[in-house]
Amino acid sequence: MVIDFSRLNSAPPLTGSTRSNANQEAGSATQAAPVTKKTEPADASTPSGESVHLSPEAQQLQKISDSLRDQPVVDKNRVAELKQAIADGSYKVDSNKIASKLLNMEAER
């Protein structure tokens, strides 16, 4: 069964779309990826004959993902500074700056 997410619910189903067509398209897309990296088998004494090939883009995304994983989710020092500023009344809100940024954000839509 093939599910076509690109069409709306009210659109008529596409004719001639079959699972074999989807498999052929997926196969041609994976064959176009350059071969750059092999993974080692889980048990080196009994190789399975399977390997994984990552494109340079996929390798770059993996490096970025790894570096982001090491970053803290919340900047605790900044949160502490803001809490202190709010508590002692020194935190000032620039309403003109906020309004300007809101208008710019809406204009970009």
Contact map, one row per residue, 1 for C-alpha under 8 A:
1110000000000000001000000000000000000000000000000000000000000000000000000000000000000000000000000000000000000
1111000000000000011001000000000000000000000000000000000000000000000000000000000000000000000000000000000000000
1111100000000000000000000000000000000000000000000000000000000000000000000000000000000000000000000000000000000
0111111000000000000000000000000000000000000000000000000000000000000000000000000000000000000000000000000000000
0011111100000000000000000000000000000000000000000000000000000000000000000000000000000000000000000000000000000
0001111100000000000000000000000000000000000000000000000000000000000000000000000000000000000000000000000000000
0001111110100000000000000000000000000000000000000000000000000000000000000000000000000000000000000000000000000
0000111111100000000000000000000000000000000000000000000000000000000000000000000000000000000000000000000000000
0000001111100000000000000000000000000000000000000000000000000000000000000000000000000000000000000000000000000
0000000111110000000000000000000000000000000000000000000000000000000000000000000000000000000000000000000000000
0000001111111000000000000000000000000000000000000000000000000000000000000000000000000000000000000000000000000
0000000001111100000000000000000000000000000000000000000000000000000000000000000000000000000000000000000000000
0000000000111110000000000000000000000000000000000000000000000000000000000000000000000000000000000000000000000
0000000000011111100000000000000000000000000000000000000000000000000000000000000000000000000000000000000000000
0000000000001111100000000000000000000000000000000000000000000000000000000000000000000000000000000000000000000
0000000000000111110000000000000000000000000000000000000000000000000000000000000000000000000000000000000000000
0000000000000111111011000000000000000000000000000000000000000000000000000000000000000000000000000000000000000
0100000000000001111111000000000000000000000000000000000000000000000000000000000000000000000000000000000000000
1100000000000000111111100000000000000000000000000000000000000000000000000000000000000000000000000000000000000
0000000000000000011111110000000000000000000000000000000000000000000000000000000000000000000000000000000000000
0000000000000000111111111000000000000000000000000000000000000000000000000000000000000000000000000000000000000
0100000000000000111111111100000000000000000000000000000000000000000000000000000000000000000000000000000000000
0000000000000000001111111110000000000000000000000000000000000000000000000000000000000000000000000000000000000
0000000000000000000111111111000000000000000000000000000000000000000000000000000000000000000000000000000000000
0000000000000000000011111111100000000000000000000000000000000000000000000000000000000000000000000000000000000
0000000000000000000001111111110000000000000000000000000000000000000000000000000000000000000000000000000000000
0000000000000000000000111111111000000000000000000000000000000000000000000000000000000000000000000000000000000
0000000000000000000000011111111100000000000000000000000000000000000000000000000000000000000000000000000000000
0000000000000000000000001111111110000000000000000000000000000000000000000000000000000000000000000000000000000
0000000000000000000000000111111110000000000000000000000000000000000000000000000000000000000000000000000000000
0000000000000000000000000011111111000000000000000000000000000000000000000000000000000000000000000000000000000
0000000000000000000000000001111111000000000000000000000000000000000000000000000000000000000000000000000000000
0000000000000000000000000000111111100000000000000000011000000000000000000000000000000000000000000000000000000
0000000000000000000000000000001111110000000000000000111100000000000000000000000000000000000000000000000000000
0000000000000000000000000000000011111000000000000000111000000000000000000000000000000000000000000000000000000
0000000000000000000000000000000001111100000000000000111100000000000000000000000000000000000000000000000000000
0000000000000000000000000000000000111110000000000001111000000000000000000000000000000000000000000000000000000
0000000000000000000000000000000000011111000000000011110000000000000000000000000000000000000000000000000000000
0000000000000000000000000000000000001111100000000011100000000000000000000000000000000000000000000000000000000
0000000000000000000000000000000000000111110100000010000000000000000000000000000000000000000000000000000000000
0000000000000000000000000000000000000011111101110110000000000000000000000000000000000000000000000000000000000
0000000000000000000000000000000000000001111100100000000000000000000000000000000000000000000000000000000000000
0000000000000000000000000000000000000000111111100000000000000000000000000000000000000000000000000000000000000
0000000000000000000000000000000000000001111111100000000000000000000000000000000000000000000000000000000000000
0000000000000000000000000000000000000000001111100000000000000000000000000000000000000000000000000000000000000
0000000000000000000000000000000000000000101111110000000000000000000000000000000000000000000000000000000000000
0000000000000000000000000000000000000000111111111100000000000000000000000000000000000000000000000000000000000
0000000000000000000000000000000000000000100001111100000000000000000000000000000000000000000000000000000000000
0000000000000000000000000000000000000000000000111110000000000000000000000000000000000000000000000000000000000
0000000000000000000000000000000000000000100000111111000000000000000000000000000000000000000000000000000000000
0000000000000000000000000000000000000111100000001111100000000000000000000000000000000000000000000000000000000
0000000000000000000000000000000000001110000000000111110000000000000000000000000000000000000000000000000000000
0000000000000000000000000000000001111110000000000011111000000000000000000000000000000000000000000000000000000
0000000000000000000000000000000011111100000000000001111111100000000000000000000000000000000000000000000000000
0000000000000000000000000000000011111000000000000000111111100000000000000000000000000000000000000000000000000
0000000000000000000000000000000001010000000000000000011111110000000000000000000000000000000000000000000000000
0000000000000000000000000000000000000000000000000000011111111000000000000000000000000000000000000000000000000
0000000000000000000000000000000000000000000000000000011111111100000000000000000000000000000000000000000000000
0000000000000000000000000000000000000000000000000000011111111110000000000000000000000000000000000000000000000
0000000000000000000000000000000000000000000000000000000111111111000000000000000000000000000000000000000000000
0000000000000000000000000000000000000000000000000000000011111111100000000000000000000000000000000000000000000
0000000000000000000000000000000000000000000000000000000001111111110000000000000000000000000000000000000000000
0000000000000000000000000000000000000000000000000000000000111111111000000000000000000000000000000000000000000
0000000000000000000000000000000000000000000000000000000000011111111100000000000000000000000000000000000000000
0000000000000000000000000000000000000000000000000000000000001111111110000000000000000000000000000000000000000
0000000000000000000000000000000000000000000000000000000000000111111111000000000000000000000000000000000000000
0000000000000000000000000000000000000000000000000000000000000011111111100000000000000000000000000000000000000
0000000000000000000000000000000000000000000000000000000000000001111111100000000000000000000000000000000000000
0000000000000000000000000000000000000000000000000000000000000000111111110000000000000000000000000000000000000
0000000000000000000000000000000000000000000000000000000000000000011111110000000000000000000000000000000000000
0000000000000000000000000000000000000000000000000000000000000000001111111000000000000000000000000000000000000
0000000000000000000000000000000000000000000000000000000000000000000011111110000000000000000000000000000000000
0000000000000000000000000000000000000000000000000000000000000000000000111110000000000000000000000000000000000
0000000000000000000000000000000000000000000000000000000000000000000000011111001000000000000000000000000000000
0000000000000000000000000000000000000000000000000000000000000000000000011111111000000000000000000000000000000
0000000000000000000000000000000000000000000000000000000000000000000000000111111100000000000000000000000000000
0000000000000000000000000000000000000000000000000000000000000000000000000011111110000000000000000000000000000
0000000000000000000000000000000000000000000000000000000000000000000000000011111111000000000000000000000000000
0000000000000000000000000000000000000000000000000000000000000000000000000111111111100000000000000000000000000
0000000000000000000000000000000000000000000000000000000000000000000000000001111111110000000000000000000000000
0000000000000000000000000000000000000000000000000000000000000000000000000000111111111000000000000000000000000
0000000000000000000000000000000000000000000000000000000000000000000000000000011111111100001000000000000000000
0000000000000000000000000000000000000000000000000000000000000000000000000000001111111110000000000000000000000
0000000000000000000000000000000000000000000000000000000000000000000000000000000111111111000000000000000000000
0000000000000000000000000000000000000000000000000000000000000000000000000000000011111111111000000000000000000
0000000000000000000000000000000000000000000000000000000000000000000000000000000001111111111000000000000000000
0000000000000000000000000000000000000000000000000000000000000000000000000000000000111111110000000000000000000
0000000000000000000000000000000000000000000000000000000000000000000000000000000000011111111000000000000000000
0000000000000000000000000000000000000000000000000000000000000000000000000000000000001111111100000000000000000
0000000000000000000000000000000000000000000000000000000000000000000000000000000000001111111100000000000000000
0000000000000000000000000000000000000000000000000000000000000000000000000000000001001101111110000000000000000
0000000000000000000000000000000000000000000000000000000000000000000000000000000000000000111111000000000000000
0000000000000000000000000000000000000000000000000000000000000000000000000000000000000000001111100000000000000
0000000000000000000000000000000000000000000000000000000000000000000000000000000000000000000111111100000000000
0000000000000000000000000000000000000000000000000000000000000000000000000000000000000000000011111110000000000
0000000000000000000000000000000000000000000000000000000000000000000000000000000000000000000001111111000000000
0000000000000000000000000000000000000000000000000000000000000000000000000000000000000000000001111111100000000
0000000000000000000000000000000000000000000000000000000000000000000000000000000000000000000001111111110000000
0000000000000000000000000000000000000000000000000000000000000000000000000000000000000000000000111111111000000
0000000000000000000000000000000000000000000000000000000000000000000000000000000000000000000000011111111100000
0000000000000000000000000000000000000000000000000000000000000000000000000000000000000000000000001111111110000
0000000000000000000000000000000000000000000000000000000000000000000000000000000000000000000000000111111111000
0000000000000000000000000000000000000000000000000000000000000000000000000000000000000000000000000011111111100
0000000000000000000000000000000000000000000000000000000000000000000000000000000000000000000000000001111111110
0000000000000000000000000000000000000000000000000000000000000000000000000000000000000000000000000000111111111
0000000000000000000000000000000000000000000000000000000000000000000000000000000000000000000000000000011111111
0000000000000000000000000000000000000000000000000000000000000000000000000000000000000000000000000000001111111
0000000000000000000000000000000000000000000000000000000000000000000000000000000000000000000000000000000111111
0000000000000000000000000000000000000000000000000000000000000000000000000000000000000000000000000000000011111
